[in-house]
Amino acid sequence: MRKGLYLAGAVTGLAMVASAAPALADTADVVFYSGAGLSGVREVPETGTHDECLPTAQRNTSAVNYSANSILLYSGPNCTGSEFALGSLHQANTVYGGFVSYRVVQAF
């Protein structure tokens, strides 16, 4: 079952450009955002069971093509309060896999 993304607080310049890539499993949900106002957004996963999430040092690798205005939010047991990951939806899916649902809880 796919889950949605819930926003709390003011996030300016928000524009969803893609979500829930067909290549992902039915139990996964990836949401890809792009917008000038997304800098500094934090995400915290919803309560419940989540797939494993790689720590920052492992996910910030050259395997992902970074973009200053692209944010991929994802969740997992190691992701509570984590920084967001930057990169393309396809490459993030290929490199990291196992994405679930997200809740943006703070914009600063």
N, CA and C atoms as a LAMMPS dump frame, in Angstrom:
ITEM: TIMESTEP
0
ITEM: NUMBER OF ATOMS
324
ITEM: BOX BOUNDS ff ff ff
-5.0000000000000000e+02 5.0000000000000000e+02
-5.0000000000000000e+02 5.0000000000000000e+02
-5.0000000000000000e+02 5.0000000000000000e+02
ITEM: ATOMS id mol type element x y z
1 1 1 N 0.84 -1.184 0
2 1 2 C 0 0 0
3 1 3 C 0.884 1.246 0
4 2 1 N 0.579 2.147 -0.872
5 2 2 C 1.345 3.387 -0.939
6 2 3 C 0.802 4.381 0.076
7 3 1 N 1.711 5.148 0.652
8 3 2 C 1.309 6.156 1.61
9 3 3 C 1.647 7.527 1.055
10 4 1 N 0.992 8.539 1.596
11 4 2 C 1.19 9.889 1.098
12 4 3 C 2.241 10.643 1.865
13 5 1 N 2.414 11.899 1.47
14 5 2 C 3.353 12.782 2.143
15 5 3 C 2.552 13.911 2.777
16 6 1 N 2.837 14.174 4.054
17 6 2 C 2.095 15.179 4.786
18 6 3 C 3.018 16.332 5.151
19 7 1 N 2.57 17.545 4.908
20 7 2 C 3.381 18.722 5.182
21 7 3 C 2.865 19.431 6.426
22 8 1 N 3.793 19.931 7.221
23 8 2 C 3.438 20.739 8.392
24 8 3 C 4.309 21.979 8.385
25 9 1 N 3.708 23.139 8.463
26 9 2 C 4.471 24.371 8.421
27 9 3 C 4.508 24.927 7.014
28 10 1 N 5.037 26.129 6.895
29 10 2 C 5.086 26.797 5.598
30 10 3 C 6.312 26.355 4.812
31 11 1 N 6.085 25.854 3.621
32 11 2 C 7.172 25.505 2.72
33 11 3 C 6.919 26.243 1.42
34 12 1 N 7.731 27.24 1.137
35 12 2 C 7.499 28.053 -0.048
36 12 3 C 8.183 27.449 -1.261
37 13 1 N 7.68 27.762 -2.424
38 13 2 C 8.278 27.3 -3.661
39 13 3 C 8.162 25.802 -3.883
40 14 1 N 7.172 25.165 -3.277
41 14 2 C 7.034 23.72 -3.367
42 14 3 C 6.378 23.329 -4.69
43 15 1 N 7.006 22.399 -5.387
44 15 2 C 6.435 21.926 -6.644
45 15 3 C 6.761 20.456 -6.808
46 16 1 N 5.754 19.603 -6.788
47 16 2 C 6.007 18.175 -6.951
48 16 3 C 6.181 17.891 -8.435
49 17 1 N 7.294 17.252 -8.788
50 17 2 C 7.573 16.981 -10.187
51 17 3 C 7.42 15.511 -10.555
52 18 1 N 7.461 14.628 -9.567
53 18 2 C 7.255 13.203 -9.83
54 18 3 C 7.009 12.486 -8.52
55 19 1 N 6.291 11.384 -8.567
56 19 2 C 6.075 10.615 -7.343
57 19 3 C 5.769 9.172 -7.682
58 20 1 N 6.049 8.297 -6.717
59 20 2 C 5.706 6.874 -6.816
60 20 3 C 6.12 6.267 -8.152
61 21 1 N 7.406 6.234 -8.398
62 21 2 C 7.919 5.701 -9.665
63 21 3 C 7.441 4.266 -9.899
64 22 1 N 6.966 3.948 -11.095
65 22 2 C 6.456 2.601 -11.386
66 22 3 C 7.483 1.501 -11.146
67 23 1 N 8.772 1.838 -11.233
68 23 2 C 9.814 0.822 -11.065
69 23 3 C 9.919 0.326 -9.623
70 24 1 N 9.343 1.067 -8.695
71 24 2 C 9.415 0.687 -7.293
72 24 3 C 8.386 -0.388 -6.963
73 25 1 N 8.66 -1.118 -5.885
74 25 2 C 7.709 -2.131 -5.441
75 25 3 C 6.429 -1.46 -4.956
76 26 1 N 5.339 -2.203 -4.918
77 26 2 C 4.048 -1.656 -4.492
78 26 3 C 4.063 -1.19 -3.048
79 27 1 N 4.96 -1.724 -2.256
80 27 2 C 5.022 -1.349 -0.846
81 27 3 C 5.863 -0.09 -0.627
82 28 1 N 6.426 0.445 -1.684
83 28 2 C 7.301 1.609 -1.561
84 28 3 C 6.611 2.86 -2.083
85 29 1 N 7.091 3.984 -1.642
86 29 2 C 6.537 5.252 -2.106
87 29 3 C 7.655 6.286 -2.095
88 30 1 N 8.059 6.73 -3.253
89 30 2 C 9.095 7.758 -3.361
90 30 3 C 8.46 9.034 -3.873
91 31 1 N 8.746 10.127 -3.233
92 31 2 C 8.216 11.414 -3.641
93 31 3 C 9.387 12.334 -3.944
94 32 1 N 9.397 12.896 -5.132
95 32 2 C 10.508 13.723 -5.593
96 32 3 C 10.022 15.156 -5.753
97 33 1 N 10.668 16.087 -5.067
98 33 2 C 10.242 17.47 -5.084
99 33 3 C 11.323 18.373 -5.65
100 34 1 N 10.889 19.45 -6.264
101 34 2 C 11.817 20.464 -6.73
102 34 3 C 11.205 21.829 -6.455
103 35 1 N 11.977 22.742 -5.918
104 35 2 C 11.46 24.077 -5.639
105 35 3 C 12.463 24.91 -4.873
106 36 1 N 12.482 26.197 -5.164
107 36 2 C 13.471 27.076 -4.557
108 36 3 C 13.313 27.179 -3.044
109 37 1 N 12.096 26.958 -2.536
110 37 2 C 11.852 27.132 -1.114
111 37 3 C 12.074 25.884 -0.278
112 38 1 N 12.643 24.83 -0.866
113 38 2 C 12.776 23.576 -0.14
114 38 3 C 14.06 23.449 0.661
115 39 1 N 14.95 24.401 0.546
116 39 2 C 16.205 24.323 1.291
117 39 3 C 15.922 24.342 2.785
118 40 1 N 16.49 23.381 3.508
119 40 2 C 16.315 23.343 4.953
120 40 3 C 15.117 22.554 5.429
121 41 1 N 14.443 21.82 4.548
122 41 2 C 13.311 21.001 4.969
123 41 3 C 13.823 19.758 5.691
124 42 1 N 13.241 19.447 6.838
125 42 2 C 13.573 18.209 7.551
126 42 3 C 12.445 17.197 7.343
127 43 1 N 12.8 15.925 7.385
128 43 2 C 11.769 14.882 7.305
129 43 3 C 11.945 13.895 8.436
130 44 1 N 10.814 13.409 8.92
131 44 2 C 10.804 12.368 9.947
132 44 3 C 9.812 11.313 9.479
133 45 1 N 10.188 10.038 9.47
134 45 2 C 9.283 9.003 8.976
135 45 3 C 8.055 8.847 9.861
136 46 1 N 6.988 8.367 9.248
137 46 2 C 5.791 8.057 10.015
138 46 3 C 6.087 6.89 10.954
139 47 1 N 5.286 6.757 11.979
140 47 2 C 5.478 5.623 12.891
141 47 3 C 5.116 4.324 12.179
142 48 1 N 5.702 3.242 12.606
143 48 2 C 5.428 1.96 11.979
144 48 3 C 6.692 1.344 11.409
145 49 1 N 6.531 0.331 10.588
146 49 2 C 7.665 -0.386 10.017
147 49 3 C 8.174 0.316 8.771
148 50 1 N 9.492 0.471 8.697
149 50 2 C 10.096 1.126 7.536
150 50 3 C 11.282 0.312 7.051
151 51 1 N 11.547 0.435 5.77
152 51 2 C 12.719 -0.23 5.214
153 51 3 C 13.981 0.469 5.702
154 52 1 N 15.087 -0.231 5.601
155 52 2 C 16.359 0.318 6.062
156 52 3 C 16.76 1.534 5.236
157 53 1 N 17.343 2.486 5.92
158 53 2 C 17.799 3.703 5.251
159 53 3 C 19.292 3.848 5.479
160 54 1 N 20.019 4.155 4.432
161 54 2 C 21.466 4.312 4.562
162 54 3 C 21.809 5.597 5.295
163 55 1 N 22.875 5.579 6.109
164 55 2 C 23.298 6.8 6.775
165 55 3 C 23.834 7.821 5.773
166 56 1 N 23.92 9.065 6.203
167 56 2 C 24.298 10.157 5.318
168 56 3 C 25.594 9.886 4.571
169 57 1 N 26.596 9.378 5.26
170 57 2 C 27.903 9.16 4.641
171 57 3 C 27.824 8.189 3.468
172 58 1 N 26.899 7.24 3.533
173 58 2 C 26.773 6.258 2.464
174 58 3 C 25.886 6.743 1.333
175 59 1 N 24.88 7.544 1.648
176 59 2 C 23.978 7.958 0.575
177 59 3 C 24.5 9.165 -0.199
178 60 1 N 25.381 9.954 0.407
179 60 2 C 25.949 11.104 -0.288
180 60 3 C 27.196 10.671 -1.047
181 61 1 N 26.986 9.936 -2.127
182 61 2 C 28.101 9.427 -2.909
183 61 3 C 28.012 9.924 -4.339
184 62 1 N 29.076 9.693 -5.09
185 62 2 C 29.117 10.14 -6.482
186 62 3 C 28.151 9.365 -7.366
187 63 1 N 27.553 8.306 -6.835
188 63 2 C 26.595 7.531 -7.618
189 63 3 C 25.309 8.304 -7.875
190 64 1 N 25.083 9.353 -7.118
191 64 2 C 23.888 10.168 -7.289
192 64 3 C 24.264 11.492 -7.944
193 65 1 N 23.524 11.892 -8.96
194 65 2 C 23.737 13.197 -9.579
195 65 3 C 22.98 14.241 -8.78
196 66 1 N 23.697 15.07 -8.065
197 66 2 C 23.059 16.056 -7.206
198 66 3 C 22.533 17.245 -8.002
199 67 1 N 21.497 17.847 -7.471
200 67 2 C 20.927 19.046 -8.074
201 67 3 C 20.514 19.975 -6.947
202 68 1 N 20.841 21.231 -7.075
203 68 2 C 20.613 22.177 -5.979
204 68 3 C 19.137 22.37 -5.662
205 69 1 N 18.243 22.125 -6.616
206 69 2 C 16.826 22.369 -6.361
207 69 3 C 16.002 21.097 -6.378
208 70 1 N 16.625 19.957 -6.143
209 70 2 C 15.912 18.684 -6.133
210 70 3 C 16.093 17.996 -4.796
211 71 1 N 15.005 17.502 -4.242
212 71 2 C 15.053 16.844 -2.941
213 71 3 C 14.301 15.525 -3.012
214 72 1 N 14.951 14.479 -2.535
215 72 2 C 14.291 13.179 -2.426
216 72 3 C 14.169 12.857 -0.949
217 73 1 N 12.949 12.769 -0.459
218 73 2 C 12.711 12.461 0.947
219 73 3 C 12.435 10.97 1.09
220 74 1 N 13.025 10.344 2.098
221 74 2 C 12.805 8.925 2.306
222 74 3 C 12.915 8.613 3.786
223 75 1 N 12.469 7.436 4.18
224 75 2 C 12.427 7.116 5.598
225 75 3 C 12.961 5.721 5.871
226 76 1 N 13.258 5.456 7.132
227 76 2 C 13.772 4.17 7.56
228 76 3 C 14.24 4.282 8.99
229 77 1 N 14.641 3.173 9.613
230 77 2 C 15.01 3.19 11.031
231 77 3 C 16.187 4.117 11.348
232 78 1 N 17.021 4.422 10.352
233 78 2 C 18.164 5.295 10.586
234 78 3 C 17.91 6.724 10.129
235 79 1 N 16.674 7.045 9.784
236 79 2 C 16.407 8.326 9.129
237 79 3 C 15.679 9.349 9.992
238 80 1 N 15.295 9.032 11.194
239 80 2 C 14.53 9.976 11.995
240 80 3 C 15.322 11.255 12.2
241 81 1 N 14.759 12.364 11.76
242 81 2 C 15.419 13.648 11.899
243 81 3 C 16.595 13.826 10.967
244 82 1 N 16.712 12.984 9.967
245 82 2 C 17.871 13.042 9.085
246 82 3 C 17.767 14.198 8.105
247 83 1 N 18.883 14.493 7.462
248 83 2 C 18.87 15.458 6.383
249 83 3 C 18.268 14.787 5.157
250 84 1 N 17.766 15.6 4.242
251 84 2 C 17.22 15.047 3.016
252 84 3 C 18.361 14.639 2.091
253 85 1 N 18.04 13.824 1.106
254 85 2 C 19.028 13.425 0.103
255 85 3 C 18.749 14.182 -1.183
256 86 1 N 19.791 14.517 -1.887
257 86 2 C 19.657 15.196 -3.17
258 86 3 C 20.032 14.237 -4.281
259 87 1 N 19.32 14.328 -5.384
260 87 2 C 19.672 13.47 -6.509
261 87 3 C 18.461 13.154 -7.363
262 88 1 N 18.683 12.404 -8.408
263 88 2 C 17.591 12.084 -9.314
264 88 3 C 16.776 10.912 -8.775
265 89 1 N 15.512 10.89 -9.114
266 89 2 C 14.613 9.836 -8.636
267 89 3 C 15.071 8.47 -9.127
268 90 1 N 15.429 8.373 -10.39
269 90 2 C 15.819 7.073 -10.954
270 90 3 C 17.092 6.557 -10.305
271 91 1 N 18.092 7.397 -10.187
272 91 2 C 19.359 6.939 -9.631
273 91 3 C 19.229 6.623 -8.147
274 92 1 N 18.448 7.412 -7.443
275 92 2 C 18.255 7.128 -6.021
276 92 3 C 17.567 5.777 -5.841
277 93 1 N 16.603 5.485 -6.706
278 93 2 C 15.918 4.205 -6.653
279 93 3 C 16.899 3.074 -6.924
280 94 1 N 17.769 3.277 -7.897
281 94 2 C 18.728 2.251 -8.282
282 94 3 C 19.757 2.012 -7.186
283 95 1 N 20.252 3.093 -6.611
284 95 2 C 21.335 2.988 -5.634
285 95 3 C 20.834 2.556 -4.265
286 96 1 N 19.725 3.126 -3.834
287 96 2 C 19.308 2.929 -2.452
288 96 3 C 18.168 1.935 -2.285
289 97 1 N 17.139 2.022 -3.13
290 97 2 C 16.014 1.095 -3.061
291 97 3 C 15.257 1.151 -1.733
292 98 1 N 14.189 0.394 -1.619
293 98 2 C 13.472 0.199 -0.365
294 98 3 C 12.899 1.438 0.267
295 99 1 N 12.359 2.343 -0.516
296 99 2 C 11.805 3.563 0.043
297 99 3 C 10.366 3.352 0.509
298 100 1 N 9.997 4.099 1.539
299 100 2 C 8.62 4.018 2.014
300 100 3 C 8.007 5.41 2.045
301 101 1 N 7.265 5.738 3.059
302 101 2 C 6.552 7.006 3.062
303 101 3 C 7.214 8.038 3.974
304 102 1 N 6.811 9.275 3.823
305 102 2 C 7.497 10.358 4.507
306 102 3 C 6.52 11.366 5.083
307 103 1 N 6.958 12.06 6.103
308 103 2 C 6.18 13.189 6.624
309 103 3 C 7.146 14.335 6.876
310 104 1 N 6.932 15.442 6.201
311 104 2 C 7.744 16.628 6.445
312 104 3 C 7.182 17.317 7.681
313 105 1 N 8.001 17.477 8.691
314 105 2 C 7.508 17.99 9.962
315 105 3 C 8.032 19.374 10.301
316 106 1 N 9.018 19.858 9.558
317 106 2 C 9.561 21.168 9.891
318 106 3 C 10.206 21.801 8.671
319 107 1 N 9.963 23.068 8.492
320 107 2 C 10.652 23.845 7.467
321 107 3 C 11.343 24.999 8.173
322 108 1 N 12.603 25.208 7.877
323 108 2 C 13.346 26.235 8.605
324 108 3 C 14.354 26.931 7.7
